[in-house]
């Protein structure tokens, strides 16, 4: 499945609704390119999805997911 910035997604197994912040290797912004290089050194690949959501404590949380783990809601 193809995701774009702003999509609302959820883990296929459930959990909170999350907003797609960006897709690894799809933003020309220099700062994101630097972040993407760090993510790739950690095992992530181009096309992985960076998501944000509000945690139970009201704080903004974020993480990176494989697209196959997500569904649009």
N, C-alpha and C positions, 0 to 999 in steps of 0.2 A: 504494500500500500504506500502511496506517495503522500507525504505530509508537507505542509507549508507553514511558515511563521504565522502564528495567530490561531491555528487549529486548536480545538479543544479535544483532548485525547484522554484515554484512561488505559491502564494496564489491562490486557486481555483477561487477567485473573482477578480484576477488580481494583478497588482503591480509589483515591481521590481523583476528581477531574483535574487535569493539568493543561496548561497552555504551552504550545510549542513556541519556545523562544527563538530557536534557530536550528538549522541543520548543519552538522559538521561538514566543512569543506564547500559550503555553498554560499558563503558571504564574502565579498571582496574586501571588507573592512580589515585594515591591517591588524587591529587589536584582536579580531576574531581569528585571523590567520595564525597569530601567535598562540592563542588559546587552543586552536585546533591542533597545532604541532604538539603541545603538551598532552592533549587528550590522546593523540595517536601513539605517543610514547607510553601511554598507560593502557594501550590495547584497543582503543576505540578506532573506528574507521570512518571514512567519508560516508555520508548518508545516515549516520547515527543521529538521534534526535535529542536535542537539549530541551528539557521541559522545566517549567516552574509551576508551583502551586503553593497554597497556604496550608501549612501544617496544622496539627491539632492545637498548637500553642499560638496560632495566628501569625507566626513568622513565615516569611517567604522561603521556601525550600527549592532546591533545584538538583537535577541529576540528568544523566545521559542514558538513553535507552536504545536498544536495537529496534528498528522499525517493526520487526515481526512480533515484538512484545506489546505493541500498542494497537488500539482501535480508536477510530473517531467517534465522538459522542455528540 
